Amino acid sequence: MNGQVINISLPTKLLKLADEVAKTELRSRSELFREAIRSYLLERFRMQSLYYYAQNQAKKMKIKEKDVEKIIADYRRAR
């Protein structure tokens, strides 16, 4: 695998937990961290995409941010 070595600092408890998970899953610390970063970035991308979709839909429907809580409350009461 092409890669670049980096240095990061982690709290001791977090590193110990990560090492325990890596051992349980029979992977290296590096594999665990790569997967964690991949998962984080994928989730971040999904959330950002959802945010932009909702923002565009709100514009189309002419919904202002200040009105969202009222719309949600009205919807919940109607159910």
C-alpha positions in Angstrom: 0.0 0.0 0.0 1.3 3.4 -0.9 1.1 5.6 2.1 2.7 8.3 4.2 3.7 7.9 7.8 2.2 10.5 10.2 2.5 11.2 13.9 -0.6 11.9 16.0 -1.1 12.4 19.7 -4.0 10.6 21.5 -5.0 10.5 25.1 -3.6 7.3 26.7 -7.1 5.9 27.5 -8.2 6.3 23.9 -5.0 4.6 22.6 -5.5 1.7 25.0 -9.1 1.3 23.9 -8.0 1.4 20.2 -5.4 -1.2 20.9 -7.9 -3.5 22.6 -10.3 -3.2 19.6 -7.5 -3.8 17.1 -6.4 -6.9 19.1 -10.0 -8.2 19.3 -10.5 -7.7 15.6 -7.1 -9.2 14.7 -5.8 -6.1 13.0 -3.0 -3.7 13.4 -3.4 -0.3 15.0 -2.7 1.3 11.6 -5.5 -0.8 10.0 -7.9 0.2 12.7 -7.1 3.9 12.4 -7.3 3.8 8.6 -10.8 2.2 8.9 -11.8 4.7 11.5 -10.8 7.7 9.3 -12.5 6.1 6.3 -15.7 5.6 8.2 -15.6 9.2 9.6 -15.0 10.7 6.2 -17.7 8.7 4.6 -20.2 9.6 7.3 -19.2 13.2 7.1 -19.7 13.2 3.3 -23.1 11.6 3.7 -24.2 14.1 6.3 -22.9 17.0 4.2 -24.8 15.7 1.2 -28.0 15.3 3.2 -27.5 18.9 4.5 -27.2 20.3 1.0 -30.1 18.3 -0.2 -32.3 19.5 2.7 -31.1 23.1 2.1 -32.0 22.9 -1.6 -35.4 21.4 -0.8 -36.1 24.1 1.7 -35.3 26.8 -0.8 -37.6 25.2 -3.4 -40.4 25.1 -0.8 -39.5 28.6 0.5 -39.0 27.4 4.0 -36.9 29.6 6.3 -34.6 28.1 8.9 -36.5 29.9 11.7 -39.7 28.1 10.6 -38.3 24.5 10.7 -39.0 23.9 14.4 -42.7 25.0 14.0 -43.1 22.8 10.9 -41.7 19.8 12.8 -43.9 20.4 15.8 -47.0 20.8 13.6 -46.1 17.6 11.8 -45.7 15.6 15.0 -49.1 16.9 16.3 -50.8 15.9 13.1 -49.6 12.3 13.4 
